Amino acid sequence: MNRNDLRRVDLNLLIVFETLMHERSVTRAAEKLFLGQPAISAALSRLRTLFDDPLFVRTGRSMEPSARATEIFALLSPALDSISTAVSRAADFDPATSTAVFRLGLSDDAEFALLPLLLKRVRAEAPGVVLVVRRVNYLLMPTLLASGEISVGVSYTDDLPANAKRKVLRRSKPKLLRADSVPGALSLDDFCKRPHALVSFAGDLSGFIDDELAKLGRQRHVVLAVPQFNGLGSLLTGTDIVATVPDYTADILTAAGGLRAEELPLETRTFELHMAWRGAQDNDPGEKWLRSRIQMFFGDPESL
């Protein structure tokens, strides 16, 4: 197809195709695009004619893409990002007068320990700006970025969409939290004997600490798993339960009183907290402003 042939392609069809690839459902795609299901079905029929391929095959309640659809999507998604960047407004962003809505994804530790500082700065600089926060982790981040449901995310990350960008915000070491009054730091034996609490998004009863202990031929006993850091302090108070948390989370929890933090009685690796964002919005003035504030308040204090 040459460029003159592109005149017969409706860009809206390509947006429908991308949404169907993300949602795998005519109903959900219709909701996402604020269209009726008949309109999505009609667009899908035109797409099948355009690409001379079924594109999607119904499997149970889901629509699975064909090999051709997967191939098209890999080429189309970054192209649509480039088009979006090209036609977006290049106007300067004025925080003081902006009423923009920013959608960001935060891991629970980042939301609990770091978001309050960012929010204060945003309120001072841009009182008309709205922040919409979604909960993410390394599994959810790629999907939410690819679909555009968030424009920037902060979490420990693994794989990301091909067109996403990423930078390290800070490197953190885990700290041990305890609420008891027993003097001195815990030995490794004491650490393994104590009951443990674990903050787990998915409700797991093991984590990286268990992997490190296994290397030493040791193990611990997790008696509590909770989905978020908020409230962890009150749960530990008055018990002999200990918890292992990121250092910046330990700072907030101990500042409230009743808890103390100490080094772990075993060697562990450092963890990189990442900021990732959509390549299509890399040069957007508003998004650049938001990312600079995230860097300022989520990054290593030594970097300021």
HUFENQUI-V294335 format. One record per residue. N is the residue number from 1. SS is DSSP state (H for helix, E for strand, - for the rest). PHI is phi in degrees with one decimal (none if undefined). NEAR is the number of other ideal C-beta (glycine too) atoms within 12 Angstrom. Layout:
BEGIN
n->N ss->SS phi->PHI near->NEAR
n->N ss->SS phi->PHI near->NEAR
END
This chain:
BEGIN
n->1 ss->- phi->none near->10
n->2 ss->- phi->-91.1 near->8
n->3 ss->H phi->-69.5 near->8
n->4 ss->H phi->-64.8 near->8
n->5 ss->H phi->-67.6 near->9
n->6 ss->H phi->-64.6 near->14
n->7 ss->H phi->-62.8 near->10
n->8 ss->H phi->-90.4 near->14
n->9 ss->- phi->-96.8 near->22
n->10 ss->- phi->-84.0 near->17
n->11 ss->H phi->-58.1 near->19
n->12 ss->H phi->-60.2 near->19
n->13 ss->H phi->-63.1 near->29
n->14 ss->H phi->-69.4 near->28
n->15 ss->H phi->-65.6 near->29
n->16 ss->H phi->-62.5 near->35
n->17 ss->H phi->-59.6 near->40
n->18 ss->H phi->-61.7 near->37
n->19 ss->H phi->-66.5 near->38
n->20 ss->H phi->-63.3 near->40
n->21 ss->H phi->-64.6 near->36
n->22 ss->H phi->-77.1 near->28
n->23 ss->H phi->-89.8 near->28
n->24 ss->- phi->56.6 near->26
n->25 ss->- phi->-159.8 near->25
n->26 ss->H phi->-63.6 near->29
n->27 ss->H phi->-62.9 near->21
n->28 ss->H phi->-69.2 near->21
n->29 ss->H phi->-63.8 near->31
n->30 ss->H phi->-61.9 near->23
n->31 ss->H phi->-64.7 near->16
n->32 ss->H phi->-66.2 near->24
n->33 ss->H phi->-97.5 near->26
n->34 ss->- phi->57.6 near->12
n->35 ss->- phi->-124.3 near->23
n->36 ss->- phi->-79.9 near->15
n->37 ss->H phi->-61.1 near->21
n->38 ss->H phi->-59.7 near->13
n->39 ss->H phi->-66.5 near->21
n->40 ss->H phi->-67.5 near->32
n->41 ss->H phi->-61.8 near->22
n->42 ss->H phi->-65.4 near->20
n->43 ss->H phi->-64.7 near->32
n->44 ss->H phi->-63.4 near->34
n->45 ss->H phi->-62.1 near->19
n->46 ss->H phi->-68.6 near->22
n->47 ss->H phi->-63.6 near->36
n->48 ss->H phi->-63.3 near->24
n->49 ss->H phi->-69.7 near->17
n->50 ss->H phi->-61.1 near->25
n->51 ss->H phi->-97.4 near->27
n->52 ss->- phi->52.1 near->13
n->53 ss->- phi->-156.9 near->20
n->54 ss->- phi->-62.0 near->19
n->55 ss->- phi->69.4 near->34
n->56 ss->E phi->-133.0 near->35
n->57 ss->E phi->-123.0 near->18
n->58 ss->E phi->-70.4 near->17
n->59 ss->E phi->-129.1 near->12
n->60 ss->- phi->65.1 near->9
n->61 ss->- phi->-94.7 near->12
n->62 ss->E phi->-110.4 near->16
n->63 ss->E phi->-111.0 near->28
n->64 ss->E phi->-92.2 near->19
n->65 ss->E phi->-72.3 near->30
n->66 ss->- phi->-76.4 near->24
n->67 ss->H phi->-60.7 near->16
n->68 ss->H phi->-66.4 near->22
n->69 ss->H phi->-63.1 near->30
n->70 ss->H phi->-62.9 near->18
n->71 ss->H phi->-64.3 near->16
n->72 ss->H phi->-62.4 near->28
n->73 ss->H phi->-61.6 near->30
n->74 ss->H phi->-61.1 near->20
n->75 ss->H phi->-85.9 near->21
n->76 ss->H phi->-77.3 near->33
n->77 ss->H phi->-58.6 near->33
n->78 ss->H phi->-64.9 near->21
n->79 ss->H phi->-65.7 near->25
n->80 ss->H phi->-65.9 near->32
n->81 ss->H phi->-61.1 near->32
n->82 ss->H phi->-65.3 near->20
n->83 ss->H phi->-63.1 near->18
n->84 ss->H phi->-59.7 near->26
n->85 ss->H phi->-65.3 near->21
n->86 ss->H phi->-65.4 near->13
n->87 ss->H phi->-97.8 near->12
n->88 ss->- phi->-71.1 near->20
n->89 ss->- phi->-67.3 near->14
n->90 ss->- phi->-97.0 near->12
n->91 ss->- phi->-63.4 near->12
n->92 ss->- phi->-64.5 near->14
n->93 ss->- phi->-98.7 near->29
n->94 ss->- phi->-111.0 near->16
n->95 ss->- phi->-57.2 near->25
n->96 ss->- phi->-65.4 near->16
n->97 ss->- phi->-115.1 near->15
n->98 ss->- phi->-69.2 near->23
n->99 ss->- phi->-120.6 near->15
n->100 ss->- phi->-64.1 near->26
n->101 ss->E phi->-108.3 near->18
n->102 ss->E phi->-107.2 near->36
n->103 ss->E phi->-113.1 near->28
n->104 ss->E phi->-125.9 near->42
n->105 ss->E phi->-105.6 near->43
n->106 ss->E phi->-131.5 near->42
n->107 ss->- phi->-69.1 near->41
n->108 ss->H phi->-61.3 near->33
n->109 ss->H phi->-64.2 near->41
n->110 ss->H phi->-68.5 near->42
n->111 ss->H phi->-64.1 near->32
n->112 ss->H phi->-69.8 near->32
n->113 ss->H phi->-94.8 near->36
n->114 ss->- phi->-114.1 near->40
n->115 ss->H phi->-60.1 near->31
n->116 ss->H phi->-54.8 near->22
n->117 ss->H phi->-66.9 near->25
n->118 ss->H phi->-62.7 near->35
n->119 ss->H phi->-61.2 near->26
n->120 ss->H phi->-61.2 near->17
n->121 ss->H phi->-67.2 near->25
n->122 ss->H phi->-61.9 near->31
n->123 ss->H phi->-63.3 near->18
n->124 ss->H phi->-73.5 near->15
n->125 ss->H phi->-87.7 near->24
n->126 ss->- phi->-137.9 near->27
n->127 ss->- phi->-64.2 near->17
n->128 ss->- phi->-93.3 near->19
n->129 ss->- phi->-77.5 near->30
n->130 ss->E phi->-113.6 near->19
n->131 ss->E phi->-107.6 near->30
n->132 ss->E phi->-112.6 near->19
n->133 ss->E phi->-105.2 near->30
n->134 ss->E phi->-111.2 near->29
n->135 ss->E phi->-79.7 near->29
n->136 ss->- phi->-130.5 near->35
n->137 ss->- phi->-145.1 near->31
n->138 ss->- phi->-65.5 near->27
n->139 ss->- phi->-83.1 near->20
n->140 ss->- phi->-83.5 near->29
n->141 ss->H phi->-54.4 near->38
n->142 ss->H phi->-58.6 near->28
n->143 ss->H phi->-65.8 near->25
n->144 ss->H phi->-68.7 near->34
n->145 ss->H phi->-69.6 near->41
n->146 ss->H phi->-63.3 near->34
n->147 ss->H phi->-82.1 near->30
n->148 ss->- phi->81.9 near->31
n->149 ss->- phi->-70.4 near->26
n->150 ss->- phi->-132.9 near->36
n->151 ss->- phi->-101.3 near->38
n->152 ss->E phi->-149.4 near->50
n->153 ss->E phi->-140.4 near->47
n->154 ss->E phi->-126.9 near->48
n->155 ss->E phi->-173.0 near->40
n->156 ss->- phi->-77.6 near->35
n->157 ss->- phi->-121.3 near->34
n->158 ss->- phi->-123.7 near->17
n->159 ss->- phi->-79.1 near->17
n->160 ss->- phi->-133.4 near->31
n->161 ss->- phi->-55.8 near->31
n->162 ss->- phi->-59.0 near->20
n->163 ss->- phi->-95.2 near->28
n->164 ss->E phi->-85.4 near->35
n->165 ss->E phi->-116.4 near->26
n->166 ss->E phi->-149.2 near->31
n->167 ss->E phi->-144.8 near->25
n->168 ss->E phi->-80.9 near->21
n->169 ss->E phi->-87.4 near->40
n->170 ss->E phi->-158.8 near->33
n->171 ss->E phi->-111.9 near->20
n->172 ss->E phi->-121.0 near->32
n->173 ss->- phi->-112.4 near->28
n->174 ss->E phi->-71.2 near->33
n->175 ss->E phi->-123.1 near->32
n->176 ss->E phi->-94.9 near->38
n->177 ss->E phi->-106.6 near->40
n->178 ss->E phi->-149.4 near->40
n->179 ss->- phi->-115.1 near->28
n->180 ss->- phi->-77.8 near->23
n->181 ss->- phi->-107.9 near->13
n->182 ss->- phi->-65.9 near->15
n->183 ss->- phi->-71.2 near->9
n->184 ss->- phi->83.3 near->12
n->185 ss->- phi->-78.6 near->19
n->186 ss->- phi->-73.8 near->28
n->187 ss->- phi->-79.0 near->18
n->188 ss->H phi->-62.3 near->23
n->189 ss->H phi->-62.3 near->14
n->190 ss->H phi->-63.5 near->24
n->191 ss->H phi->-59.2 near->31
n->192 ss->H phi->-72.2 near->26
n->193 ss->H phi->-77.7 near->17
n->194 ss->- phi->-69.1 near->30
n->195 ss->E phi->-72.6 near->23
n->196 ss->E phi->-121.5 near->39
n->197 ss->E phi->-108.7 near->39
n->198 ss->E phi->-131.8 near->34
n->199 ss->E phi->-91.4 near->39
n->200 ss->- phi->-137.6 near->28
n->201 ss->- phi->-60.9 near->26
n->202 ss->- phi->-100.4 near->18
n->203 ss->- phi->81.2 near->15
n->204 ss->- phi->-69.1 near->17
n->205 ss->- phi->-111.5 near->20
n->206 ss->- phi->-146.8 near->21
n->207 ss->- phi->-153.8 near->29
n->208 ss->H phi->-64.7 near->23
n->209 ss->H phi->-61.2 near->38
n->210 ss->H phi->-65.2 near->24
n->211 ss->H phi->-65.2 near->16
n->212 ss->H phi->-67.0 near->25
n->213 ss->H phi->-65.3 near->27
n->214 ss->H phi->-61.4 near->16
n->215 ss->H phi->-64.3 near->15
n->216 ss->- phi->-96.4 near->19
n->217 ss->- phi->72.4 near->10
n->218 ss->- phi->-120.2 near->21
n->219 ss->- phi->-152.2 near->20
n->220 ss->- phi->-123.8 near->35
n->221 ss->E phi->-122.3 near->22
n->222 ss->E phi->-86.6 near->27
n->223 ss->E phi->-108.9 near->19
n->224 ss->E phi->-149.3 near->24
n->225 ss->E phi->-125.8 near->23
n->226 ss->E phi->-125.0 near->29
n->227 ss->- phi->-85.3 near->22
n->228 ss->- phi->-151.5 near->26
n->229 ss->- phi->-78.0 near->38
n->230 ss->- phi->-60.7 near->22
n->231 ss->- phi->96.2 near->19
n->232 ss->H phi->-61.7 near->40
n->233 ss->H phi->-59.4 near->32
n->234 ss->H phi->-68.0 near->19
n->235 ss->H phi->-71.8 near->28
n->236 ss->H phi->-79.7 near->36
n->237 ss->- phi->-58.2 near->23
n->238 ss->- phi->79.4 near->14
n->239 ss->- phi->-128.6 near->24
n->240 ss->- phi->-100.2 near->23
n->241 ss->- phi->-72.2 near->30
n->242 ss->E phi->-117.8 near->41
n->243 ss->E phi->-143.2 near->45
n->244 ss->E phi->-109.4 near->45
n->245 ss->E phi->-137.5 near->41
n->246 ss->E phi->-61.0 near->40
n->247 ss->H phi->-58.8 near->31
n->248 ss->H phi->-71.1 near->37
n->249 ss->H phi->-73.3 near->38
n->250 ss->H phi->-61.0 near->35
n->251 ss->H phi->-59.3 near->25
n->252 ss->H phi->-71.7 near->29
n->253 ss->H phi->-67.2 near->37
n->254 ss->H phi->-74.9 near->26
n->255 ss->H phi->-63.7 near->16
n->256 ss->- phi->-75.9 near->24
n->257 ss->- phi->90.6 near->12
n->258 ss->- phi->88.7 near->21
n->259 ss->- phi->-128.8 near->34
n->260 ss->E phi->-131.2 near->29
n->261 ss->E phi->-117.9 near->32
n->262 ss->E phi->-149.0 near->28
n->263 ss->- phi->-69.3 near->22
n->264 ss->- phi->-72.3 near->33
n->265 ss->- phi->-83.0 near->29
n->266 ss->- phi->-151.1 near->30
n->267 ss->- phi->-75.9 near->15
n->268 ss->- phi->-135.1 near->26
n->269 ss->- phi->-79.6 near->17
n->270 ss->- phi->-84.7 near->17
n->271 ss->E phi->-121.1 near->28
n->272 ss->E phi->-97.4 near->24
n->273 ss->E phi->-89.9 near->35
n->274 ss->E phi->-105.5 near->37
n->275 ss->E phi->-110.5 near->43
n->276 ss->E phi->-125.2 near->42
n->277 ss->E phi->-147.0 near->40
n->278 ss->E phi->-71.0 near->41
n->279 ss->H phi->-60.2 near->29
n->280 ss->H phi->-63.6 near->30
n->281 ss->H phi->-111.7 near->33
n->282 ss->- phi->-61.1 near->24
n->283 ss->- phi->-104.9 near->23
n->284 ss->- phi->-66.2 near->27
n->285 ss->H phi->-58.1 near->21
n->286 ss->H phi->-66.6 near->34
n->287 ss->H phi->-66.3 near->32
n->288 ss->H phi->-63.6 near->22
n->289 ss->H phi->-62.1 near->28
n->290 ss->H phi->-62.7 near->40
n->291 ss->H phi->-63.4 near->34
n->292 ss->H phi->-66.2 near->26
n->293 ss->H phi->-73.7 near->36
n->294 ss->H phi->-62.2 near->39
n->295 ss->H phi->-57.9 near->27
n->296 ss->H phi->-65.9 near->24
n->297 ss->H phi->-107.3 near->31
n->298 ss->H phi->-105.2 near->41
n->299 ss->- phi->-79.0 near->29
n->300 ss->- phi->-61.7 near->21
n->301 ss->H phi->-54.5 near->16
n->302 ss->H phi->-66.6 near->7
n->303 ss->H phi->-85.2 near->14
n->304 ss->- phi->-76.2 near->14
END
